[in-house]
Each structure stands twice: as structure tokens, then as C-alpha cells.
Amino acid sequence: MKDFSFVTNSHPAYIESLYQDYRKDPGAVDPEWSKFFEGFDFAVSNVNGKAGAPGAAGAGLPVSSDQLTKELNVYRLIQAYRKKGHLISKTNPIRERKDRQANLDISFYGLGDADLKTEFYAGQVLGLGKTSLENIVNRLKQVYAAAVGLEFTYVNDAKKVEWLQREMENTLQQPVSLEKKKRILLKLNQGVMFEKFLHTKYIGQKRFGLEGGENTIPALDAIINTAAAEGVQEAVIGMAHRGRLSVLANILGKTYEQIFNEFEGHAVPDLTMGSGDVKYHLGFRSIVETPAGNKVNLQLLPNPSHLEVVDPLVNGYARSKADVIYNSDYDKILPILIHGDAAVAGQGVIYELIQMSNLKGYYTGGTMHLVINNQIGFTTDFDDARSSDYCTSIASTVQAPVFHVNGDDAEAVVKVAEIAARYRQEFNSDIFIDLLCYRKHGHNEGDEPKFTQPSLYALIDKHPNPREVYTQKLLQAGEVEVQELAKEMEKSFWADLQERLDEVRQNPLPYTYQKPEQWWAALRKSSAEDFEKSPVTAIKEEEVKRLVAKLMEWPKEFVPLRKVEKLLQEKIKLFETEGKLDWATGELLAYASLLTEGKDVRMSGEDVKRGTFSHRHAILFDENTNATYNRLGSLQEKQGQFRIYNSLLSEFAVLGFEYGYAMANPNSLVLWEAQYGDFANGAQTVIDQYISSAEQKWTTQNGLVMLLPHGYEGGGPDHSNARPERFLQACAEYNIIVTNITTSANFFHALRRQLTWPFRKPLVNFAPKANLRHIGSYSPISAFTEGGFREVLDDEFIDDPSKVKKVLLCTGKMYFDLSEKQQKENRKDVAIVRLEQLYPLPVTQLEALNQKYKAATWFWVQEEPLNMGAASYLQMNLKQINYGVISRNPSAATATGFAKVHAREQLEIIETAFNI
């Protein structure tokens, strides 16, 4: 939005000349002047509401040239308030705001006190008609610098800008109906009552209360009610611990009794597979009915204490629900993220997430961001928490408007919430609400905030809570009915609070399971017996042939790149002449077989359409038109959806998104592939807090697949090692599946097993790189048409087990290096056994092989340094077999950066394995 500062520096005669040129032909003047004259004409022609033509072309100015300059300056002032009024708005309920150099005094615009009584046509821009500068300034302060400040002038879309201006200048200024006042006070009462109850009943217990920010409850209520009226049928909510219990009770309808039981430790979930979590991390779902009679499904996802990690999960969950329930109509489902001010400014996952907001693979129709801004992060004041003016400044990255609102002004909060909900539905874009409030206690209720903010908390101690502020406002309003409402609600508040303290029973809200929730309910928990042998996941031979043929064809008018066509012709030849499938074809065959069974497949990650190592080519590109062809999109008339997206350069948010997507739907195979497995550590928070532990903490199952390219090929310390030891260290209670697979058929079965099991587990596979094309990874057709996943692969090179003196147990790429020497030297005395699944460890199968090769000495051989890889994990968990360990020496870095050193180290491992 232009502030027209160029006007002040222009001579009046020059302005008049330009105006005449504009009247003859608007296109003849600079676009900035044209925009200004357009607004000026509008003001003059609509003065006092009387529309009329501004005068024929060539007619004189309706004001003198000196007056025109003043008019232009007033217009500049209006634009400046629209742009910077938020910097002086009265949004802080506790203390004076910092001087943000807004420069909105009239003197900055060539105006002075002598002009205050002068009337200006520019008043029409604000709907005031021709009026005094004094009235214009007062109106600007009322609209743009009162309890609400709006940041939106970085928005380029003119329709959005005009819509937001209209809402600020008209809708926000409308009085609130008596019915709405009652609803606001009801929700405020609920919010304050809940905190008072817990503070009375559970003194000193951590609950991360909402005191000081109770208007969060009316805000959320207004968002949900308005969104429901605009067509939203479901809201998915992610939030941290601050205020979570109040949101559960007063928005999702979780009963006090359910929450008490968690406080008192009586609510014991089924812990046969887990240990539970603290009360302010738990998820919940409900169906609520709005005052207008609309029913809305509400989902609050479980979250850890790691702030903002839940955000991408919410969006992935919402996207999945939209795809499976609402036919990808994003107007039907609303992601709501409730942030803390310190976290939204400090956690990088927010930036990653909003960069995803308009990308095809991650679009959810706009996310509602509500920031509970209590102006402090644990003990850190906002001056130490960010360099930007606002905690929400990141919103400008994607041109998301931000409403800053005083958390003590309940009516302003609710109006803003309603506007924000309608904006999201109107424009399907992200929007932020920055709710300026305070934190009544310390970081938790046992913390002493005066240690670090004594002056701030001296103010907070004397400050009435938002319910008291609003009640007083209503009592002083003058209208008898409003005063009576305030008195009535005050009585109701204390009566309801006493009911809660007396433990009067509440009825839980009825809930109807959605389709994907019914699918989840049909599954069960896993048991130890489930992992003794994998289920049958084979498909019929004729189906293999039909699907491979489909994978290798494309439309007649489509011209794939010649190099890619050559690759596909080689795969066809391999299949037709040798009856084998390479790694990439085996992978795509797994997806194709699931799709034809009616299941969906979704994959994302950096470069996944082609594959980092140019092996997958799931999407073909026409070399002439750049048009795309989805090789898995036309397998048969009725099939599941294959969705594959190259992601932005992010691990944390993208992995979180895919986990959330898989969390919503057990019948969709969801995969995330790292560009290199080493880069997965950028998403370590998601791995630790969800993938490895969610089932134990929250009984939440998930079938997400992580593909992590891993293997020592001389690529250096950042392209060799996906850190299997970290995943293996996290393994317990059958929480995840960890594999390092060497054949295309076994990979096929591992993928199909994910949806065949009557339960869901995350799968972490350390995927090959160079060995994607290794002849040893090819599998015959029979391997796809018989049996299922094989946790251990015995050595087919061995004819007589009794002659085996040494067994080399290994996994992944190490097998190919060892096998090459074994076959080259015809070493029938050395058996190489592949451990395809590292966790759950297939102990029974390994014991059987130990009996088979009972005369042999066993060694675990790995290419990773001794302090990495599976060595320490196996030494702790595989005690049924005696074995030595052969590896690289312990190392701080994962691998050497020198190719010659790598080759020497690798050769040493292989030579030691055969000669020790």
C-alpha cells in the first residue's frame, strides 16, 4: 500500500497539471499518481454520500491547488494510519507499548493544529463525507489505533486489502448484540471458573493455566461458530500446554470429572503398550453444536512439551481428513494452531510450515493462527525473545494479515475472531490473531515470576481478570438490560463454580465416529507373537505381469525424455528376458498393488518424484512440453489415489506433516524420503516425540514409512550415515520397525506389510543408494508371488552348512561388498547372513541359523564406526549367540571425507572379515 509521500514534495501547479492529464487519460500518468487521483475523485464525487461525476475532462479542480496539496496530505495520513496504525494501537492490557516510530502525528504530513477545523473531501474515504481534519484523525484512531491493530499493507492482493479495510472500518465498529454479549460472558465465565476451580482444588499443581488470557476461550468459540456458519464441518486444533486444559473443558466439552481423574492419577489408560503422559499433553475429540445449530467435529491432537512441533502434524492431519472425508474440499476443515508468543517468534518450524501453506502438496485451505501472547517466555521478556517488532512478524512472509488485539477487550477479541474466520473461508489463506494478554502466575503455578519480572508482576497483581473487566464494562454501559445481564451472569458464575467444587456430575458429549476413525477402531494392538513371522503379502503372478506392463506404458502423444525411456526399456527387457524386477520397479509394484486394492499412497520429500539417485521416475516429464504423466495414476478404472510431491527443502515440518497425514488414515500408505538419510536429524524432534514414542504416550498408532538413504560409498561425513544407532536406541515395546533391506522383493513385501498388519507401526528403512541398481538387489517374479517379508536372508551360495567355519552377520550394503569377495574367491566356508530387519530383532530365526551353522564362529560386520551402526544395539539385545564385531574404528565423525581413505577402510573391513 502506497503512502503517497511523493505528493508532499510536488509543487501544486505541477499536481494540477498532472490531474488534468489524468482526467483526459488515466493511463497517461504514473500509476502511483493515477491511484491517488482515483481515490481523490472518489472522495469528491461521493462527498456527503451524494454521488456525482467529478467534472468533465479539462474542467478545473474542485479545490484550489494549495487546497489540493492539503487534501493529498490528509489522504496520505489516512493511508499511513492504515499502514502503521497498529504500531500505536492500545493492544497491551498491562503496560505502555514501546515507541515503534510510527510517525503518525499530523505534522509529518504537512498539516498542523490550524488545519484541525478545516474540512476535507478526503473524509469520504473513511465514510465520513467532507468533514474536519479533527474528525478524520479521531476516526482513524478509533479504527486503526484502538483495541485492535491490523497489519496488512504487505498484502498484494487488492481484493484482500479492500476486504480487510472494510472489516476494520465498518464491521469492527458495529455494536455487539445483547445475545452475543451473553455468549461472550458465558465463555469468559467458563474460562475463569475453570482456572479458579483448579486453583482452589489443586493448589500448587502444574496446570499451565490460562489466567490473564481467558479471552482465548471466547475467541476460539467465535472462530468455531463463525467457521461452522461458513461451511466448516471439522476443526483440527494444535496447541501447547498453556491453557490446554481450559480449551479441553470449555471448547471441546471434556468433563471436569475426566480432567479431575487425570489430575488425581485415577485415569489409567491401557498401559500394556505404554507409560502414558501428563494431563496437559493429552489429545481429545468431540462433536459440539454451535448456537446456530451447526455441528462441528473438533480434534485436539496430543502434543509434547516441545513447543510448536505439533503444528505440521495438525496441517497434515487436516489435509488427510480433507482428502479422505471431504473430497479435498478444504472449506470443510479448518486447522487451528494456538501458539505462544515466545515460541512463534523463536521456533523455526513455524517458518517451514507457513512456507508450505500455498504449496500443492501441503495446502490445507488456510490455517488459523491464534497467538496467546503473554509477553514473556518462561522468564524471558519479549525484548530478549525477538528482534522483530512483533512475535508474529513472520506472517508477512506469506502475506498473512495479523490482527493484534487487546486481550482485556472481550468484544474486540470476538469481533476479530469472527473476521479472521470469515477471511480464511473467503480467501483460503493463513491469518494470524495476536492476542495481547498476560500470565497471572509464573511459567507454571509453582514458579515465582517476580524473580525476573518484579515490576511487571507488580502491575499484574493489581490487575482485574478479563471477566471482571468485561463485567464492569457491561455494568457501566448504561443500558438496563445489559446491566441486568451482567448481574445475572455474575450469579450464574458463582453458582456454576460451586457446582464444580461440589463435584456435580456432567454428561460427556455424545460422539459419532468418522469413517477413518472406524478404520482405526477395527485395528488392534500388536503383540510379541505378531513379530515372530511376517504375514503373507504376495500377489498373483498375473497381477505382477499386468501391473508391471501398466507401469511401463504411457500415452501415445506423450514423449518421455530419451534417457528415461531407455531406462524403462532396460527394465522391460530385464523383466521379459530374465523374469526379474529391479529395486525401483519392485517399489512401484508395491504401490501399484496397494492402489488396485483400493488403498491410497502418498509420498513426499526432496526430489521424490524422480528420486535423489534417479531411480524412481514415478512421474515422467514430456521432453517437449514439460507435461507430466503419473505412472501409477491409470492402473485400472477403480483404484486408490497415488499422490507424490517434491517437498520444500525442509525435514522437520515435512516429516511432521506426513506423520499427521498418516495419523488420520490407517488405510493410506504414507512415506517420507530423506534426500540423504543423514538429513533426518533435522527432524529429530518429530522422531523422538512422535514416531518413536506416541503409541506409548498416547496409544496413538501410525504407519508412516521413513526412507533414509544410507551406506558408505565415499560420499563423506554428510552423505553416508543415517545414524541407525539413534533409531535402534529408541527401540522398545515394539514401537517401530527398523529395516535395512537388500532386495526389491523384500522391499515390496515390507511396504505391503505396513497395511496388511492388523495394527500400524512406523517403518524406518535404511535405503540403498548405489545398490539401487546392483544386480544382487534384483528379485525373480516368484519372490513377489510367494510368502511375505523375510526378516533374515540365509546365504544361498552355501551348499553344505557343515563346512561353514565362519558366519558373517551383516545388513544392507555391507552384504554386497562381502558377497562380492566371497563369490570371487569361492569361499564356501564363509556364510553371509543378512539381517534385513533390525527391530523387532528376529531372535528365533537367528537361533535357527546358529544351529544350522553350529560349527561356525560368528561375527557382526558393519561399515559404520564401532560407536555407530547396530553394534552396540546387538550387543545389548542379541545375547543368544556368541559373536565378535568387525567395524571401522570409533569415530566422532560418521565418515572420512577422503575417497582413498574410505576405500582403504572399507577394504580393511572386508579383509578382516574373511581372514580373522
N, C-alpha and C positions, 0 to 999 in steps of 0.2 A: 504494500500500500504506500503510495507516494505521500510525502508530507508537503509537497509544493514549496519547498524552501527557496526555489529559484525565483518565485514570484517577488519576494521582498527586494531582490537585487535588480529588478527591472524598472525602467522609467515608465510612468503612467502613460505617456504618449505612445510608447512602444507597445504597451499592453493593449491600448485601444486599437492600434493598427493591426495587431495580431487578431484581436477579437473580430474586427471587420473581415479579415481574411477567413477566419473560422466560419463566420456566418455565410460567406459565399460558398466555401468548400471545406468541411471539417477535416478532410484528408490532406489539405494544403499546409497545415501547421503541424509542428512536432506533436507526437502522440501524447506527451505529458501535458502540453498546453491544451490539446483537444479534450483530454479527460477533465481538466479543470473547468474549461468553458462549458462543457456539458453539464457539470454539476451546478455552475453558476446560473445557466439558463433555466435549469430545473427549478432552482430556488426562486428566481424572479418570476417565472411563468406560473408558479403554483403558490405565490405568496398569499398567505391567509386562506389557503385552501381553494382559491379561485383560479382554476386552470385557464391558461390562455397562451396564445403564441407570443414568444418573446420579442416579436418585431420583425419586420421584413428584412431581408438581406440588404445591407447598405444603410439601414436606419441607424441612428445614433445610439450610444449606450444609454440604458435606463438610469444610469447614475453618472456623475462626473468621473473623470479619470482618477482624481485623487480619492474619491469615494470607492472607486473600483479597487484600488490598491488595498484600502481598508477591508473591503468585502473579501478580497482574496486572503488577507491576513486572518480574518475570522474563520474563513474556510480552512486555512492551514491549521488553526487552533483546534478546530473540530477533528480534523484528521489526526492531529498529534495526540489528542485525548483517546481517540480510538486505538491508536498505536501504542501509546505509553501510559495511559491512564492507570493500568494495573500496577504500575510502579509506585503510585501514591494511594492506592485503594486501601480502605480501612479493614484489612482482612485479618489482622493479628488481634486476637481477643485479649492478649495478656500484656503486651508491651508495644512501644512505638516501633515502627518499621525503620530499617536503615534507609539513609538517603541514597537512592539509586540513580541520582542525576537525571530525573525525568525532564526537567526544564519545561514545565508546563505553565509557568507564570505568563500572564498576557504580555509582559514586557519583551519576552523572547520572540514575539510575533508582531512587533511594530505597533503595539497597542498600549494604551495607558489608562489610568483611572478616569481621565477626561472622556474616554470613549464608552465608559460603562453604561451611560444612559442613552447612548446613540443606538438607534435601531438599525438592524442589518437584515438584508434579504437572506443571508446565509442561515438564519434560524430555521428556514424551511427544511433544510437538510435533516434537522432533528425533529421535524414535525411540529415546530413551534410557530411557523409563519414568520413574517417580518417582526422582529422583536429586539429588545435591548441586549447589548453585549452581556450585561449583568445576568439576565435571564438565561442566556445561552451558556454562560460559564456555570451557573448553578445547575442547569440541566446536565451539562457534561459531567460535573462532579457527582450528581445523583446517579447517573447511568454508569459511568466508567470508573469512578473512584470512590464508591461507597463500600458496601459489604462484599461486593463481587468485583474482581478484576479479571479481564479476559485478554489472553494472549492469542492473537490470531492473525496478525498482519504479515506473517511469513507464509500464510496460505496463498497459493497462486490461483486456485480455482475461484473465479469471480462469483459463482453461484453459492459456494460455501461461505464466502466473505459476506455477501449480501444477506444470506440466511442468518448468520451469526449476529450481524449488526441489527437486523430486525428483531431477533430474540432479545438482545440486550436492551434495545431502545424501546421496545414495545412490550413483549411478553413478560420480561422480568419485572417490569414496572407495574404490572396489573395486581390488584389486591387479591388476597387469598380468601377463598370462600370459608364460611363457618365450618362446613363439613371437612374441608381439608385441614383447617386448624385443629379440629378434633383428632383427625388421623395423626397429624404430626405430634400432638401432645400424647396421644396413646402410645406411639412408638418410642417417644422420649421417655415416658413413664416406664415403659418396659425395660429400656436400656439402663436407666438409672436404678430402677428397682432391683434388677438382676445383680448389679455391682454392689448395691447396699446389702442385699441378701448374703452374697458370698463373703463380703467384708465382715458381716455380723456372725455368720455361721462358721466360717473357716478363716479365722483371724491369722494373719501371717503366712498363710499358704500361698504358694505361687499360683497365680491365675492369669497374669498379664492382662489386667483389667483395662477397660475402655474409659475409665473416669477421665473426664476432660474432653473426650472425643465422642460422647454419646450420640451426637447428631449423625454419626455414621449409620446408626440404625434407621432413622427416618430417611436418610439418603438412599440406602440400599433398598428400603421399602419402596421409595418413589421410583427408583430405577427399574425395579422388577415390575411394579404396577404399570408404569408407562410403557415399558417394553412389551409387556403382555398385551396391552391395548393396541400396540403397533404390530402384533403378529408373532411375537416371540413365544415359543412353547416350552423352552428349556433354557436355564441359565447354569453355566458351569463356573464355579467360584474357586479361586485360589487365593489364599491369604496366609500370612504368618500368624504367630501366636497372639499378638496384641489385639484384644477384642474378639478373638475367635469364639470363646465360649458364649459371649453375648450374641454373636451372629448366629450360632447354632440354636440358641434358645429363642431368640426374638425374630429371626428371619426364616430359619429352616424349621422351626417348631419342635426342636428336640426338647423333651420334657425336663423339668427341673429334676425329677426323680432319676432319670437316666444320667444326668450330669452329676447328681449327688453321689450315685453309686460309684462313678469314676473317681470322684474326689475322695471317697471313703475307702476305695480299693475293693469294693464289693463286685464291681462289674468285671468278671473274669472271662475274657474271651477264650475260645478253644485254643489252648496253648500247646497242643500236641505238635504243632509245627512252628512255634514261635514264642516270643517273650513279651509281646505287647509293647505299648508306648505310653507316654504321658498324655494326660487328658486333653491338653491344648494342641496336640498334633493329629488327633483323630479326624477321619472323614465322616460324612453323613449324607443322606439323600432323603428328599421328601417331596410331596406334591402339595403346594399351597394354593389357596383360592384368593384372588385379589378382591378388593371391594367391588370391582365392576363385574365379578363373577367369572373371570378368566382363570383357568387352572394352569399352573406353571410347575414343571418338574425342576427341582433345584438339586444340584450336585455340588457338595463341598469336598474337594479332593484332599486326601491326607497329605501332610507335609512334615518335613523335618525342621530342625531349628536353623538349617542353612537357608538364610533369607533369599527369597526370590527364585529358588531352584524349582519351585512348583509351577512357575509361570509358563514355561514352554509346555509342560505337561497339560495344563489347562487348555491351551490352544490346540494341542494335538488331540486331546480327548474330544474337544468340541468339533474339530474337523472330522474325526472318525464318526461321531454321532450324526453329524450332518450328512455324511456320505451314506451311512447305513440306514438311518431312520427317515431323514428329511430330504432324500434325493438331492443332496448337495445344495439345498436351499438355505443359505446362511442367515437369511432373515428369521429363520425359525429358532435359532440357537445363539445365545449370547455369552461369550466369555467375559467374566468379570474378574479383574485382578485387583486385589487390595494390597497396596504397598505401604511400607513405612518410608518416611522422608529420607532417612539416612541410607536406607537400602536402595531406593530407586535412584539415588544420586551415585551410590558407590559400587553397586554390583553390575559388572559388565554384561551379565546375561540379559539385562533389560535392553541394552543396545542391540545385542544379537537378535532378540525377539522382535523388536519393532522393525528391524531391517527385514524381517521375514513377513511383515504384515501384508505387503502387497505382492508377494511372490506367488506364482501359480501353485507351487507345491505346498504352501503353508498358509494360504489365505483362509480367513475364517469370517469374513464379512465385517471386520472391525472389532476391536477389543475395548471394553470399558475399563479404564484405569482409574481407580479411586485411591488417592494417597491420604492416609491418616497421618497428617503432618503435625507431630507433637513437638517439633522444633529441636529435637535432641535425639541422639543415637546412643543409647546406654548412658554414658556420661559425657559424650562429645557434643559440644554446642555446634550449631549449624555453621558458624564461621570456620570451624575446623573440619567440617564434613564435606565441603564442596567449594569449588572456585566459581561456579556459575551463580547468577542471581537467584535462581530457584532450583529446588531439588528436581523439578520436572522439566528443566531446560532441554533435556534430551528429546522431548516431544517434537521440537521443531525439526528434527532430523527427517521425519516423515510428514511434516506439515500437519501434525495433530494439534488442534486447538487445546488450550488449557484454561479451565475456569479455576481461579483462585477465589476461595470463599471463606468468610469468617465463620469458624466452627461454632460460635455462640449464637449466630443468627439462623435459627431453625428454618424460618420461612425462605430465606435466601438459599440455604443449603438444599432444600427440597425443590425449589424452582430450578436451580442449576442441575440437579439430578434429573429432573424431567426433561429439561432442554437437551442434556447430554444423551439421554436415552433416545430421544427423537432424532437427534443428529446422527447417531450411529445407524438407526434404521433408515434414515433418509439418504445418507451418503455411504453407508457400509465402510466407514473409516474409523480408525482409532481416535479416541478422545480421552483427555485427562481431566480429573477433578482433583484439585489440590485443596484438601480440607484443613485449613489452618486451625489447630486446636492446641491442646497441651496435655501433659501427662501428670495426673494428680499425684501419683506416687513415684518411686524410683523405677528402674528398669523392670524390677518385679516388686511385689508388695513387701518384701523383706529388705529392700535396698534403701539406703539413705541418700537421696538426691542432693541434699544440702552440702554434702562433702565437696561437690564440684560446681553446683549452681545455686549458691546461697541466696543471691538477690532475686533470681528468677523464682525460686520456690517460696520466697517471702511474699511475692505477688500472688502466686498460685494458691497459697494457704488462705488468702483472704477472698479469693475469687469464688462467686457462686457457681454451681454446676449448670450446664446448659438447660436442664429442666427448670431450675429456679429462675434463670434468666428469661426463658420464654413465658413462664407462668406470670412473672412480674410484668412483662411486656403486655400480656393479654389483660391483666387486671388494670393496667393503666391506659388501656386502649380507648376507654370512653364508652364503647357500645355495651349496653347492659347484657345482651345475650353472650357476648364474648367473655365478659367478666364472670357470668354465671357458668359458662363452660369451664373456665379456669378453676373455679371453686369446686365444681363437680368432679373434674379430673383429679384435683388435689386429694379429695376424699377417696376417690377410686384408687389412687396410687397407694395410699397408706393401707387401705383395706386389702388390696391385692398383695402387698408386701407381707402383711400379717398372715394371709393365707399360705403364702410360700413358706414362711417361717414355721407355720403350724403343720407343714407338710401335707396340705390338702392335695389329693391325687389329681393329676392331669391325664387326659386321654391322649395317647400318641396319635399323630395324624395317620390316616389310612394311606397305604402306598400300593400302587399297581406297577408291577414290573414291566419294563420296556422289553422289546424283542431281544436286544443283545444281553440284557440282564437275565432273561430267561435262559439264554445260551450259557451264560456263566453258571447259573444255578444248576444246570444239567451236568456240569463237571464236578469232579471231586478232588480231594487232596491226594497227593501221591503217598506211596508207602515204600519201604525199602525193597519189597518184592518187585515193584514196578521196574526197578533198575537192574534186575538180575539178567534180563534178556529183553531186547527191544521188540516192539510189536512188528507184525508183518506190514510192510509199506510198499510191496511190489505192485506193479501194474501189468496188465496183459501185454503179450508181445505185439499183437496187432495194434494196441493203443500206442505203444512205443513208436512203431513204424508210422502210424498216422500222424502223431504229434510231431515227430522229427521232420516228416515231409512238410507239415504246415509251417514249422519254424524256418524251413529253408526256402520258402517261396515269398514272393512279393508281387504287387500289382503290375500288370503288363506295362503300363505307362510310366512306372517308377524306375528310375535309373540310379542304382546304388553306386557309391564310389567304387572304382575298379579294384582297388586294393581290398576293400571289404568283400566284394563279390568273389574275388579269388580265394579269400579266407573261407567263405561259406562253401564254395565249390570243393575245397580241400576237405571240409568236414563231411560233405555229402559223400565224397569218394571214400573217406575212412569208414563211414557207416556202411556203404554199399559193398565195398570190396573186402573189408576186414570184419564187419559186424561190430564195430566199436564206436564208442562215444567219447569225445574229449571232455575236459573239465567244463568248459563253457556250455556245451550242448547238454551235458548232464544236469547242470544247474538250471538252465532254461526249461529242460524237460520236467524238472520237479515243479517249477512254477506252472507250466502248462497243464500238468496232470491235476494240480490243485484247482486251477481255474475251471477246468472241464467238470470238476466235481461240485462247482458252484461256490467255491471259496474265493475270496479276494486276496490279492497280493499287492503289497505296497513296499517300495524300496526308495530310499533316498540316501544322499551322501555326496561328497565331492566327486564328480566325474563318473557317476554310476551308470549312466546310460551306455557309455562306451566301455567303462571300466578303466581304472587308473592304468592298467597294464594292457589296454587294448584287446581284451579277450571276450567281453560280454556281448557288445553290439546288440543290446536289446532293442534299441531304437536305431533305425537306419536313416541316413540322410541322402536325399537325391542330390547328385553332384551338379545338376544343372539348376535346380530351383531352390535347393536347401529345404524342400518339404521333408516331413518326417513320416516314417512308417513304423508302427508298433508291431513287432514280430509276434507278440503274444495277444494282440487285440482281436484277431479274427480266426480263432481256432475252431469255433463252431458257433451255431446260431445262439444258443443259450449258454453263457459262461460267466464266470466271475470277472471282476474288473482288475486289470493289471495297471497299476499306477506307479510310475517311476519318475523321479525328479532329481536332477542335478541340484545340489544344495548350494547355498551361500557358503562362504569359507568360515564355517563355524562347526565346532564339535559339541560344545555344551548345550546350546539351545536346540540344535537339530536332533541330537540324541534324546534330549528331554521330550521334544515334540513327538518323536517316533514312539517313545515309551508310552506317552499319553495316548497316542493313537491306538497302540496295541492294548492298552488298559481298558479301552471302551468296548472292544470287539474281539472275542476269543476265536472267531471264525475267519479272521484275516491274518495271513502271514505277513508280518511287518519286519522289514530288515533295514539296518543301518550299516553302511560300509564306510570304514575309515579310508582316507586316501592312502595312508600308511598306518599300520597298527600302532606305531609309536605315538601317533597324534591323539589316540583315545584318551591320554591323560589330561587333555584339555577339557574333558567331560567327566573328570574323576568324581565330582560331587554327585552327578546323576548315578554313576556306577555304585558308589558307596551307599548313598541314601535311598535309592530305589531298586536298582537292578539286583543287587546282592542281598538286600535286607527287607524289602517291602512286604514279602509274604510273612516273614517272621514278626514284623512290627504291626502290620495292619491286616493280615490274612489276604493281602491283595496279590493275586496271581497275574502273571504276564508272560506272553510267549515271544517277546521281542528277540530277534536274532541280530547279533553283532558280528560282522565280518571284519577281522583285523589282519591285514596282510603282514606276515611275519616270516622271517628267515634270513640267515646270514649269507649274503651274496656279495659282500664287499661294498655295500652302499653307505657305510659309515654309521656313526652312532645314532643318527636320527631316522634311519630307513632300514633297520634290521630287526628290531625287537619290540614286540607289542606288550612286553612285560607280563608274560604268563604267570610269573610268581605272584603278582599282585592279585590277580583273579583267583588263583589257587589258594592264596592265604585267606581269602574271604569265603571259601567253600565250607559249608557245614549244613547239616539238616536238609540235605537235598535241595539247596536253594537255587542253584544254577547248574547248567550243563556246560562243561568246558571240553572242547574237542580240538584236535589238530589233524585234519583229515587228509589222506593222500590219494584217494581215488575218486573219480567222477561219480561212480555208483554209490559209494558210501556217503558222499556229499548229498546226492539225490535223496537217499533214504533219511539222512539227518534232517533235511528240510521238511520232508513229508511227515516225519515222526513228530515234528512240532505241533501239527494239527491232528495227528492220529491219536496221540495220548489222550486219555480222559481227564487230563489236567493240563496246566500250562506252566512252563518253566522258561526263563531266559536262556538262550543258547549263545555262548561265546565261542566262535570258531577262529582259530589262528590260521588264516587263509594263506594259500601259496601265492608266490609271485612268479619267479622264473618257471617254477614247476607247473604252472597253469598249462604249459604246452609240453611237459615232459611225457614221453611215450609211456612211462610207467604209471601215469595217472589215468590213462585211458581204461575204460571198462567195457567188457563184452555185453551184448544185449541181455544175456542170461542173468547178469548181475542186477539188472533193473526189473526183471520179471520173476525173481525168486527172493524170498526172505525179507530181511529188513536191514537196519543199520547194524554193522559189526563193530563192537567196541574194541576188539583186539583182532589183528590180522596176523595169522601164523605165516611162516616162511614156506612158500610153495616151491622154492628152489631146493629144499631139503628132501632127499629120497628116503634116508634111513636115520630116524631120530637117535638111534643108539650110538651112531658115530659122531654125534654132535658133542663137542667138548666145551663149546662156548656159546652162550646166548647173549646177543646184543639187543637189549630192550631200548627202543627209541620212539620218537614221534615226529611227524611232519617231514620237513625237508631232509633232516638227518638221515632218514631211511634211504633216500635216493643216492646220497653220497656213499653210504656204507654198501648198499646193494651193488653199485657200480664196481667197486673193488672186489666184492665177493664173487660176482659173476665173471669178472675179468680174470680172476685167479682161480676160479672154480673151487672155492673154499666150501666144501660140503661139510666141513667140521665146525663151521660157524653158522648158527641160525640167527636171522634178524627178525625180531618180533616187533610189530608196530602197535603202539598204544594209541589208538585213534580217539579214544575218549579218556580224558584225564580225570574228570569228575562227573558223576559219581565213579569212583575207581572200580573197574570190573575185577574185583579180587578173585572171585570164583573161577573166572576164565583164565586168569593168570596162574592160579594154583594148578589148574588142569595142565597148562603148558609146562609148569615146573615139574610135574610128574612125568610128562611126555619126554622132557629133556632132563631126566633126573641125574644123568651123569655129567651134566654140563655146569660150568661156572657162569654166573650171570653178571652182567654189567649194564648199568644205565648209562647210555651215551647221549649227550646233548651238546648242541653247538653254542649254547649260551654260557657265559661265565658261571662258575660254581655257585655264586651268590644270587644267581638269577635262574630263570627257567624252572623246571619241575623238580630239580634235585632235592631241595630241602623239603618240599611238599611230600615227595615219595618217601624220603627217609622217615618222615613222621607218620605216614599213613600206610605204607606198604611194608609191613614187618613180617609177613608170612614167607617171604623169600629173602635169602641172603644174596646181596649183590654189591658190587663196587660201583663207583661213579667215575665216569670219564667226561671231562668238560674243559672249557677254557679256564684259565686261572681266574680267581676272584678279581673283579674289576669295578671301579667306580662308574666308568662309562660303559654303555652297553656293548660297544664295538669299536674297533680301530677305524680310523679314517683313511688308512693307507692300504691300497689294494694288495700290495705284495705281502704286507704283514698279515692281512686277512687270509690270504691263500696259504701262507706258511702255518698259521694257527689251525686252519681247517685240516690241512694235510696231517698235522701232528695228532689231531684228534682221531682221524681215521686210522693212521698207522698204529697208534697206541691201542685202539680198539681191537685190531687184528693181531697185534704182536705181543700184547701184555700177557 
